[in-house]
Amino acid sequence: MRAAASCLLVFFCLCFSGCALLPAEEELPNMPIISEYAGEEFQLAYVQRGDLVETTNFSARYSSVRQESVAFGVSDVPYDELFISVGDVVEAGQLLGQLDMGDLHEQLEAARDEAERLRLSIRQTEQDRDYAMEEQRIRLSFIEDEEELEKADTVEDVAAPYEKALRETQDALRVANLKVERLESQTAERELRSTLSGVVSYVKRYDEKTVSRKDERVATISDLGSSMFVIEAGADAGLFTPGEWVDVQLTGGVCPCLVCEAAELNGIEVQEGFVYLKPSQADQLTLENNARGSVLVEVDRRNDCLYINEKAVRTLDGESFVYFQDDNGMRKMHPIKTGFAAGGFVQVLEGLDEGDAVILN
C-alpha cells in the first residue's frame, strides 16, 4: 500500500514538471502605424511687374551753419564771472564774461590819463611855439638897423627850445601809448566778447577754482539767420543736386527745402561731404533750432520690370534659382537670372513670368 502511494506521487511530479519544460510562447511585435503622406504647406511669393526703386534715407538737423566760438587769450588766470546763459541773444562786441582783472583797470586808466596829459602838453607847447615865433617876426620887422638885426634872435632861434620840449614830450607820449596798448591787450585777453550777433548755444561750466586755458572754448555764438538743415551725407553727397528742391519729413509734416550751392554759403565754412538745405522764409519762422527730420532720396530705378521678393531667391555656385511647388505638392528647383535689387525685391531677367508663384519660405 505504501509502495503504491509512492508511485502515484512520482507520477504527479513528472506531469507537473513536464509542463514547465515546454517552450514559452513567442510574443510578436506590434505592427507599425504608417501615416498617410500629406504635401508640405509653403508660403508663396508672386512675380510682379512695376517700377523697382532704390532709395536711401538721410537724417537732417536744423541748426545754425555759422557759429563762432570765443575764448580767453591767457592761461592760468582765475575766472571772475560769465554774464551769459544758453539761449541768450547777444550783439557783436558784447562783453560776455571776464577773468580776474586784478588792478589792470586802474593801471590802464592811469596810463590813458598820462597819455592824454602828454597830448595836451604837446598841443599847448605847439601853441606857445607858434605864438613866440609870430611875436618874434613882428619884433624883427620893426628893427631897421642891420647890425642890430644881425644880433637879434631869429624866428628859428625862438622856436628851438619849444621844438626840444616837443621832442621830449612826443617821446614820452610814444612810451605812454605803448603802455596803454600793452595794458589794453592784457585786459582784452581777460575779457570774453562776442564776435557776431546771435544766440548763445554753449557756455562752459566753471566755479571759483576754475582757471583759464588760452584759446579753450568758453562759449559758442550761433547766427540763427544762417540756420539750415544739415545732412552729413559723406560719399553720397553727390545724390543731392544744387538748386533742386527736396522734402524734409518732420514730425509735424513736410518742409520743402532748396539744396544750396556753394555760392549761397558765402562766409560759411562748408564741410566736405555735408549737404545744406535752405527752407523758405516762412518755414524759418516756425522751425526750432536743432529740429530733426529725414530726407528720402532716389538712388536708382528700373521702370516696368518683373521683380520678386528677394527672400525667394537662392544662389548656388554663383547661379540664382527659386523653388516652386509641383502638382504633387513637392518642391522643385528652377533656375532664373536676376538683376537690379532694391527695397527687398530683386529684378527677374529670365526664367519667370508675371504672376508665377514661387516658394518664399
C-alpha positions as CSV (number, residue, x, y, z in Angstrom):
1,M,0.0,0.0,0.0
2,R,2.8,2.3,0.9
3,A,4.6,1.4,-2.3
4,A,1.6,2.2,-4.4
5,A,1.3,5.7,-2.8
6,S,4.9,6.5,-3.6
7,C,4.5,5.5,-7.3
8,L,1.4,7.7,-7.6
9,L,3.4,10.7,-6.1
10,V,6.2,10.3,-8.6
11,F,3.7,10.2,-11.4
12,F,2.2,13.5,-10.4
13,C,5.6,15.2,-10.1
14,L,6.6,14.2,-13.6
15,C,3.4,15.5,-15.0
16,F,3.8,19.0,-13.4
17,S,7.5,19.2,-14.2
18,G,6.8,18.3,-17.9
19,C,4.6,21.4,-18.2
20,A,7.4,23.6,-17.0
21,L,9.8,22.2,-19.6
22,L,7.6,23.2,-22.6
23,P,9.0,26.3,-24.6
24,A,7.4,29.7,-23.8
25,E,5.1,31.2,-26.4
26,E,6.9,33.9,-28.5
27,E,5.4,37.4,-28.4
28,L,5.4,39.1,-31.9
29,P,6.0,42.9,-32.1
30,N,3.1,45.3,-32.8
31,M,2.5,46.2,-36.5
32,P,3.9,49.7,-37.3
33,I,1.3,52.5,-38.0
34,I,2.0,54.2,-41.3
35,S,0.6,57.8,-41.6
36,E,-0.8,58.9,-44.9
37,Y,1.6,61.4,-46.7
38,A,0.4,64.9,-46.8
39,G,2.3,67.5,-49.0
40,E,4.0,70.4,-47.2
41,E,2.4,73.8,-47.0
42,F,4.6,76.6,-48.4
43,Q,4.4,80.3,-48.2
44,L,4.3,81.6,-51.7
45,A,5.6,84.8,-53.4
46,Y,4.4,86.0,-56.8
47,V,6.2,87.6,-59.6
48,Q,5.0,91.2,-60.1
49,R,5.5,93.9,-62.7
50,G,6.2,97.5,-61.9
51,D,8.8,100.1,-61.1
52,L,11.7,99.0,-58.8
53,V,13.2,102.0,-57.0
54,E,16.2,102.1,-54.7
55,T,16.1,104.9,-52.1
56,T,18.2,105.9,-49.1
57,N,17.2,107.9,-46.1
58,F,19.3,110.7,-44.6
59,S,19.0,112.3,-41.2
60,A,18.8,116.1,-41.2
61,R,19.2,118.6,-38.4
62,Y,18.1,122.2,-38.4
63,S,20.9,124.4,-36.9
64,S,23.0,127.4,-37.5
65,V,25.7,126.8,-40.0
66,R,27.6,129.9,-39.0
67,Q,28.9,129.6,-35.5
68,E,31.8,131.1,-33.7
69,S,33.5,130.1,-30.5
70,V,35.0,132.6,-28.2
71,A,37.9,132.0,-25.7
72,F,40.1,133.8,-23.3
73,G,43.6,134.7,-24.6
74,V,45.6,133.9,-21.5
75,S,46.2,130.9,-19.3
76,D,46.2,130.2,-15.5
77,V,44.0,133.2,-14.6
78,P,41.0,132.6,-12.3
79,Y,37.6,133.1,-13.7
80,D,35.7,136.1,-12.4
81,E,32.3,135.8,-14.0
82,L,30.4,134.8,-17.2
83,F,27.4,137.0,-17.9
84,I,25.6,134.7,-20.3
85,S,23.5,131.6,-20.4
86,V,22.5,129.3,-23.3
87,G,19.7,130.9,-25.3
88,D,20.7,134.5,-24.6
89,V,20.7,136.8,-27.5
90,V,23.9,138.8,-27.8
91,E,25.3,141.5,-30.1
92,A,28.7,141.6,-31.8
93,G,31.3,143.1,-29.4
94,Q,29.2,142.5,-26.3
95,L,31.1,141.6,-23.2
96,L,30.2,138.0,-22.2
97,G,32.5,137.4,-19.3
98,Q,35.8,138.2,-17.8
99,L,38.7,136.7,-15.8
100,D,40.2,138.2,-12.6
101,M,41.4,141.6,-13.6
102,G,43.5,142.5,-10.5
103,D,44.4,146.1,-10.8
104,L,44.6,146.1,-14.6
105,H,41.7,148.6,-15.0
106,E,43.4,151.0,-12.6
107,Q,46.7,150.7,-14.4
108,L,45.0,151.2,-17.7
109,E,43.1,154.2,-16.6
110,A,46.2,155.8,-15.2
111,A,48.2,155.1,-18.4
112,R,45.4,156.6,-20.5
113,D,45.3,159.7,-18.3
114,E,49.1,160.1,-18.6
115,A,48.9,159.8,-22.4
116,E,46.1,162.3,-22.6
117,R,48.1,164.7,-20.4
118,L,51.1,164.4,-22.7
119,R,48.9,165.1,-25.8
120,L,47.5,168.2,-24.1
121,S,51.1,169.3,-23.3
122,I,52.1,168.9,-26.9
123,R,49.2,170.9,-28.1
124,Q,50.0,173.7,-25.6
125,T,53.7,173.7,-26.5
126,E,52.9,173.9,-30.2
127,Q,50.6,176.9,-29.5
128,D,53.2,178.5,-27.4
129,R,55.9,178.0,-30.0
130,D,53.7,179.4,-32.8
131,Y,52.8,182.4,-30.7
132,A,56.5,183.1,-29.8
133,M,57.6,182.7,-33.4
134,E,54.9,185.1,-34.6
135,E,55.8,187.6,-31.9
136,Q,59.5,187.4,-33.0
137,R,58.6,188.0,-36.6
138,I,56.8,191.1,-35.7
139,R,59.6,192.3,-33.5
140,L,62.2,191.8,-36.2
141,S,60.0,193.7,-38.7
142,F,60.5,196.9,-36.7
143,I,64.3,196.7,-36.5
144,E,65.8,198.9,-39.1
145,D,69.4,198.8,-38.1
146,E,71.2,195.9,-39.9
147,E,73.8,195.4,-37.2
148,E,71.1,195.1,-34.6
149,L,69.1,192.9,-36.8
150,E,72.0,190.5,-37.2
151,K,72.4,190.3,-33.4
152,A,68.7,189.6,-32.8
153,D,67.4,186.1,-32.4
154,T,65.9,184.6,-35.5
155,V,62.5,183.1,-35.5
156,E,64.1,179.6,-35.6
157,D,66.2,180.5,-32.5
158,V,63.0,181.4,-30.7
159,A,61.3,178.2,-31.8
160,A,64.3,175.9,-30.8
161,P,63.5,175.4,-27.1
162,Y,59.9,174.7,-27.9
163,E,61.0,172.2,-30.5
164,K,63.2,170.5,-28.0
165,A,60.4,170.3,-25.4
166,L,58.1,168.9,-28.1
167,R,60.5,166.2,-29.0
168,E,60.9,165.2,-25.4
169,T,57.1,165.2,-24.8
170,Q,56.5,163.3,-28.0
171,D,59.0,160.6,-26.9
172,A,57.2,160.4,-23.6
173,L,53.8,160.1,-25.4
174,R,55.1,157.2,-27.5
175,V,56.2,155.3,-24.4
176,A,52.8,156.1,-22.8
177,N,50.9,154.9,-25.8
178,L,52.9,151.6,-25.8
179,K,52.0,151.1,-22.2
180,V,48.3,151.8,-22.9
181,E,48.4,149.2,-25.8
182,R,50.1,146.6,-23.5
183,L,47.5,147.1,-20.8
184,E,44.7,147.1,-23.3
185,S,45.9,143.8,-24.7
186,Q,46.2,142.3,-21.3
187,T,42.7,143.5,-20.5
188,A,41.3,142.1,-23.8
189,E,42.9,138.7,-23.1
190,R,40.9,138.5,-19.9
191,E,37.7,139.6,-21.5
192,L,35.2,137.4,-23.4
193,R,33.5,139.3,-26.2
194,S,31.0,138.1,-28.9
195,T,32.4,138.2,-32.4
196,L,28.9,138.2,-34.0
197,S,25.3,138.8,-33.3
198,G,23.3,135.7,-32.5
199,V,22.2,133.3,-29.8
200,V,24.4,131.6,-27.2
201,S,24.4,127.9,-27.9
202,Y,27.1,126.8,-25.5
203,V,28.6,128.1,-22.2
204,K,31.4,126.4,-20.3
205,R,30.7,125.4,-16.7
206,Y,33.0,126.9,-14.1
207,D,33.4,127.5,-10.4
208,E,35.6,129.6,-8.0
209,K,38.5,127.2,-8.6
210,T,38.4,127.3,-12.4
211,V,41.3,128.9,-14.2
212,S,41.6,129.9,-17.8
213,R,43.3,127.9,-20.6
214,K,44.4,130.0,-23.6
215,D,42.2,129.5,-26.7
216,E,39.9,127.0,-24.9
217,R,36.3,127.4,-26.0
218,V,34.3,129.1,-23.3
219,A,31.1,130.0,-25.3
220,T,29.7,129.4,-28.8
221,I,27.5,132.0,-30.6
222,S,25.2,130.8,-33.4
223,D,23.9,133.1,-36.1
224,L,20.3,132.0,-36.4
225,G,19.9,133.9,-39.7
226,S,22.2,131.2,-41.2
227,S,20.1,128.3,-39.9
228,M,19.6,125.4,-42.4
229,F,19.0,121.7,-42.4
230,V,22.4,120.0,-42.5
231,I,22.9,116.4,-43.7
232,E,26.2,114.5,-43.2
233,A,26.0,112.5,-46.4
234,G,29.6,111.6,-46.9
235,A,30.3,110.0,-50.2
236,D,26.6,110.2,-51.0
237,A,26.6,114.0,-51.1
238,G,26.5,113.8,-54.9
239,L,23.0,112.4,-54.7
240,F,21.9,116.0,-54.0
241,T,21.8,118.4,-56.9
242,P,22.3,122.1,-56.0
243,G,19.2,124.1,-57.0
244,E,16.8,121.2,-56.6
245,W,14.0,121.1,-54.0
246,V,13.8,118.2,-51.6
247,D,11.2,117.4,-48.9
248,V,12.4,117.2,-45.2
249,Q,10.0,114.9,-43.3
250,L,9.3,116.3,-39.9
251,T,7.1,115.0,-37.1
252,G,4.5,117.7,-37.8
253,G,4.6,117.4,-41.6
254,V,6.9,118.1,-44.6
255,C,9.2,121.1,-45.1
256,P,10.3,121.8,-48.7
257,C,14.0,122.9,-48.9
258,L,16.4,124.1,-51.5
259,V,19.7,122.3,-51.9
260,C,22.2,125.2,-51.6
261,E,25.0,125.9,-54.0
262,A,28.5,126.8,-52.7
263,A,28.0,130.4,-53.8
264,E,25.0,130.7,-51.4
265,L,27.1,129.7,-48.5
266,N,29.5,132.6,-48.7
267,G,31.1,133.3,-45.3
268,I,30.3,129.8,-44.0
269,E,32.8,127.1,-43.5
270,V,31.5,124.4,-45.8
271,Q,32.5,120.9,-44.7
272,E,33.2,118.2,-47.3
273,G,30.5,115.5,-47.5
274,F,27.9,117.8,-46.0
275,V,24.7,118.9,-47.7
276,Y,22.9,122.2,-46.8
277,L,19.2,122.6,-47.3
278,K,17.5,126.0,-47.0
279,P,13.9,126.2,-46.0
280,S,11.6,129.0,-47.2
281,Q,11.5,132.2,-45.2
282,A,8.0,131.3,-43.9
283,D,9.2,127.9,-42.6
284,Q,12.3,129.5,-41.0
285,L,10.0,131.5,-38.7
286,T,8.4,128.3,-37.3
287,L,11.3,125.9,-37.2
288,E,13.0,125.4,-33.9
289,N,16.8,125.2,-33.6
290,N,18.0,121.6,-33.6
291,A,14.8,120.3,-35.1
292,R,15.4,116.9,-36.7
293,G,13.9,115.3,-39.8
294,S,14.7,112.9,-42.6
295,V,15.1,113.1,-46.4
296,L,14.3,110.2,-48.7
297,V,16.4,110.3,-51.9
298,E,16.1,108.2,-55.0
299,V,19.4,106.4,-55.8
300,D,18.4,104.2,-58.8
301,R,15.4,102.7,-60.5
302,R,14.1,100.2,-63.1
303,N,10.8,101.0,-64.7
304,D,8.2,98.4,-65.8
305,C,10.2,95.4,-64.9
306,L,9.5,91.9,-63.4
307,Y,10.5,91.5,-59.7
308,I,10.1,89.2,-56.8
309,N,10.7,89.1,-53.1
310,E,14.5,88.6,-52.7
311,K,13.9,86.1,-49.9
312,A,12.5,83.6,-52.5
313,V,15.8,83.7,-54.5
314,R,18.7,81.3,-53.6
315,T,22.1,81.1,-55.1
316,L,24.5,78.2,-55.6
317,D,27.9,78.5,-57.3
318,G,27.0,82.0,-58.4
319,E,23.8,80.9,-60.1
320,S,20.3,82.0,-58.9
321,F,17.3,79.8,-58.6
322,V,13.9,79.5,-57.0
323,Y,11.7,76.7,-55.8
324,F,8.2,76.1,-57.0
325,Q,5.6,73.6,-55.9
326,D,4.6,70.9,-58.4
327,D,1.3,69.2,-58.9
328,N,2.1,66.7,-56.2
329,G,2.9,69.3,-53.7
330,M,6.6,68.6,-53.9
331,R,9.3,71.4,-54.0
332,K,11.2,71.7,-57.3
333,M,14.3,73.8,-58.2
334,H,14.0,76.3,-61.1
335,P,16.9,78.4,-62.4
336,I,16.5,82.1,-63.1
337,K,18.5,85.2,-63.9
338,T,18.3,88.2,-61.7
339,G,19.3,91.9,-62.0
340,F,18.8,95.1,-60.1
341,A,17.8,94.8,-56.4
342,A,16.1,97.4,-54.2
343,G,13.8,97.6,-51.2
344,G,13.8,93.8,-50.5
345,F,12.9,92.9,-54.1
346,V,15.1,91.7,-57.0
347,Q,14.5,92.1,-60.7
348,V,13.8,88.9,-62.7
349,L,15.5,89.0,-66.1
350,E,14.8,85.4,-67.2
351,G,13.1,82.3,-66.0
352,L,9.8,83.6,-64.7
353,D,6.7,85.4,-65.9
354,E,4.3,87.8,-64.3
355,G,2.0,86.1,-61.8
356,D,4.3,83.0,-61.3
357,A,4.2,81.6,-57.8
358,V,7.5,80.5,-56.1
359,I,8.2,79.3,-52.6
360,L,9.1,82.0,-50.2
361,N,10.0,80.0,-47.0
